[in-house]
Amino acid sequence: MKKLEKHVNQILNQMQSTDDERDEIKEELLTHLKASKQDYINNGETEKRAERLAINDFGAPGLIGDGLQETLYPFQRGLLYGIGVATLLLGVFIHLIMTFSFGDPEPVWLFIQLVFGSLVTLVAMNISWVGKYFWSVNTVVFLSALWNGFNLVIITQFYSLQVILFMTYIFTLVLLCLIFIVRNSYFASLKTNNDPKAKTVTKISHIMNIIFGVIISTAALFMVWGMLVFTGFTWRGLLPIGFIVAWLGFYKFQMYLIGKRPVLAIFTGLLFMAAATVSPFTILSTFM
């Protein structure tokens, strides 16, 4: 019995699933394995050999786990690997150009870039125990998208052809990040509401809320960049980053609300964006 459970656990290690979903899948897989084992015992095999034959017939855990992962959460793990590796490569490419073409390497920037790429890749590698925390995974990927998008500021000093190539690369990478977040949020919503009629509205609500988040975050980063350029580094210049943190916290609530009331979640997202639009002027008048 322990061998059967071990085989099933190895299968589950390839999957992004909640605890309830994992328990359900584990029970189903064990039922199939036990039935196969019992068939071999009925045909005269010893219990130990029957167990081994049942496991062999069932198939390799990696192959089955990947198949179940793609069935329940299609392309999610592959997207994470793609985003992680692409982020690492972007860091290497930009660092090489800055070092050999301009003689101006940025080790701190490179470290941050490699951290984001490594984090996303590690999430993909450990999807079995990280993937069930949908909001946390979204946060890692969203921050990675923001950092990669902010790299557009760096490449403006490159030669024209390099700028075009890197802009295309970065826009594609950021788009993949946003696609992953929308899909991941949608899969999370299915855990609370699996009504087929609500699926389209749920997708639209997630897309709209992510767009709101992108608008808020882009505006915040633009303000930070502007303050760094015109006033130099000050702690007050980093205040707009608080809007990004606030939206990430708000989106955790939104992910739950979208699963229950997707239409209402669009309006609450609009209200938050409106509040975020007015707040910077209050902050600037207070601290500047």
ZIHU-V929422 format. One record per pair of residues at least 12 apart in sequence whose C-alpha atoms are under 10 Angstrom apart, sorted by the first residue. I is the first residue (numbers start at 1). GAP is how many residues later the second one is. Records with the same first field share a line. If there is no record, write none. Layout:
# ZIHU-V929422
I=GAP + GAP
This chain:
# ZIHU-V929422
1=29 + 32 + 33 + 36 + 46 + 47 + 50
2=49
3=45 + 48 + 49 + 52
4=25 + 26 + 27 + 29 + 30 + 33 + 47 + 48 + 50 + 51
5=21 + 22 + 24 + 25 + 28
6=55
7=22 + 23 + 26 + 48 + 51 + 52 + 53 + 54 + 55
8=17 + 18 + 19 + 20 + 21 + 22 + 25 + 47 + 53 + 56 + 57
9=13 + 17 + 20 + 52 + 56
10=50 + 51 + 52 + 54 + 55 + 118
11=14 + 15 + 18 + 48 + 49 + 50 + 51 + 52 + 53 + 54 + 55 + 56 + 57 + 58 + 117
12=13 + 14 + 17 + 49 + 50 + 52 + 53 + 54 + 56 + 57 + 115 + 116 + 117
13=48 + 49 + 52 + 53 + 56 + 112 + 113 + 114 + 115 + 116
14=47 + 48 + 49 + 50 + 51 + 52 + 53 + 54 + 55 + 56 + 63 + 110 + 111 + 112 + 113 + 114 + 115
15=47 + 49 + 50 + 51 + 52 + 53 + 54 + 55 + 57 + 58 + 62 + 111 + 112 + 113 + 114 + 115 + 116 + 117
16=49 + 52 + 53 + 54 + 56 + 57 + 60 + 61 + 108 + 110 + 111 + 112 + 113 + 114 + 115 + 116 + 117 + 118
17=52 + 55 + 56 + 110 + 111 + 112 + 113 + 114 + 115 + 116 + 117 + 171
18=110 + 111 + 112 + 113 + 114 + 115 + 116 + 170 + 173
19=110 + 113
20=171
21=111 + 170
22=106 + 110
25=43
29=29
32=22 + 26
33=18 + 20 + 21 + 22 + 24 + 25
34=16 + 17 + 20 + 21
35=19
36=14 + 15 + 17 + 18 + 19 + 21 + 22
37=12 + 13 + 14 + 15 + 16 + 17 + 18 + 20
38=12 + 13 + 16
39=15
40=12 + 13 + 14
65=63
69=58 + 59
72=115
73=110 + 111 + 114
74=109
75=105 + 108
76=48 + 51 + 55 + 103 + 104 + 105 + 107 + 108
77=44 + 46 + 47 + 48 + 49 + 50 + 54 + 103
78=46 + 102
79=41 + 42 + 45 + 97 + 98 + 100 + 101
80=37 + 39 + 40 + 41 + 42 + 43 + 44 + 45 + 47 + 57 + 61 + 96 + 97 + 100
81=36 + 37 + 39 + 40 + 41 + 42 + 43 + 44
82=35 + 38 + 39 + 42 + 91 + 94 + 95
83=33 + 34 + 35 + 37 + 38 + 41 + 58 + 61 + 62 + 89 + 90 + 91 + 92 + 93 + 94 + 97
84=30 + 31 + 32 + 33 + 34 + 35 + 36 + 37 + 38 + 39 + 40 + 57 + 60 + 89 + 93
85=29 + 32 + 33 + 35 + 36
86=31 + 35 + 83 + 84 + 86 + 87
87=26 + 27 + 28 + 29 + 30 + 31 + 33 + 34 + 57 + 58 + 60 + 61 + 82 + 83 + 86 + 87
88=22 + 25 + 26 + 27 + 28 + 29 + 30 + 32 + 33
89=24 + 25 + 28
90=20 + 23 + 24 + 27 + 58 + 61 + 76 + 79 + 80 + 83
91=18 + 19 + 20 + 21 + 22 + 23 + 25 + 26 + 57 + 60
92=18 + 21 + 22
93=73
94=12 + 16 + 57 + 60 + 61 + 64 + 68 + 72
95=12 + 14 + 15
97=58 + 61 + 65
98=56 + 57 + 59 + 60
101=57 + 58
102=55 + 56
109=42
112=32 + 35
113=31 + 34 + 35 + 38
115=29
116=24 + 25 + 27 + 28 + 29 + 31 + 32
117=23 + 24 + 27 + 31
119=18 + 21 + 22 + 25
120=17 + 20 + 21 + 24
123=14 + 17 + 18
124=13
131=53
132=56
133=55
134=47 + 50 + 51 + 52 + 53 + 54 + 55 + 118 + 121
135=46 + 49 + 50 + 53 + 113 + 114 + 116 + 117 + 118 + 120 + 121
136=112 + 116
137=43 + 44 + 47 + 48
138=39 + 40 + 42 + 43 + 44 + 45 + 46 + 47 + 110 + 113 + 114
139=42 + 106 + 109 + 110 + 112 + 113
140=37 + 41
141=33 + 35 + 36 + 37 + 39 + 40
142=32 + 35 + 36 + 38 + 39 + 68 + 71 + 72 + 75 + 106
143=34 + 74 + 101 + 102 + 105
144=29 + 30 + 33
145=25 + 26 + 28 + 29 + 30 + 31 + 32 + 33 + 69
146=28 + 31 + 68 + 71 + 72 + 75 + 98
147=27 + 74
148=21 + 22 + 23 + 25 + 26 + 29
149=18 + 21 + 22 + 24 + 25 + 26 + 69 + 72
150=20 + 68 + 71 + 72 + 75
151=15 + 16 + 19
152=14 + 15 + 18 + 19
153=72
155=12
178=29 + 32 + 33 + 36
179=28 + 31
181=25 + 26 + 29
182=21 + 22 + 23 + 24 + 25 + 26 + 27 + 28
183=20 + 23 + 24
184=22
185=17 + 18 + 21 + 22 + 25 + 66 + 67 + 69 + 70 + 71 + 73 + 74
186=13 + 16 + 17 + 18 + 19 + 20 + 21 + 69 + 72 + 73
187=16 + 72
188=67 + 68 + 70 + 71
189=13 + 14 + 17 + 66 + 67 + 68 + 69 + 70 + 71 + 73
190=12 + 69 + 70
191=65 + 68
192=64 + 65 + 66 + 67 + 68
193=63 + 65 + 66 + 67 + 68
194=65
195=64
198=61 + 62 + 63 + 64 + 65
199=60 + 63
200=62
201=57 + 60 + 61 + 62 + 65
202=56 + 57 + 58 + 59 + 60 + 61 + 63 + 64
203=55 + 56 + 59
204=54 + 58 + 59 + 62
205=49 + 50 + 53 + 54 + 56 + 57 + 58 + 59 + 60 + 61 + 62 + 64
206=45 + 48 + 49 + 52 + 53 + 56 + 59 + 60 + 63
207=59
208=57 + 58 + 59 + 61 + 62
209=38 + 42 + 45 + 46 + 49 + 56 + 57 + 58 + 59 + 60 + 61 + 63 + 64
210=41 + 59
211=58
212=35 + 54 + 57 + 58 + 60 + 61 + 62
213=30 + 31 + 34 + 35 + 37 + 38 + 56 + 59 + 60
214=30 + 33
215=58 + 62
216=24 + 25 + 27 + 28 + 31 + 56 + 57 + 58 + 60 + 61
217=23 + 24 + 25 + 26 + 27 + 28 + 30 + 31 + 59
218=26
219=21 + 22 + 24 + 25 + 57 + 58 + 61
220=18 + 19 + 20 + 21 + 22 + 23 + 24 + 56 + 57 + 60
221=17 + 19 + 20 + 22 + 23
222=18
223=14 + 15 + 16 + 17 + 18 + 57
224=12 + 13 + 14 + 15 + 16 + 17
225=12 + 13
236=47 + 48 + 51 + 52
237=47 + 50 + 51
239=41 + 44 + 45 + 48
240=36 + 39 + 40 + 43 + 44
243=30 + 33 + 34 + 36 + 37
244=32
246=26 + 30
247=22 + 25 + 26 + 29
250=18 + 19 + 22
251=14 + 18
253=12
254=12 + 14 + 15
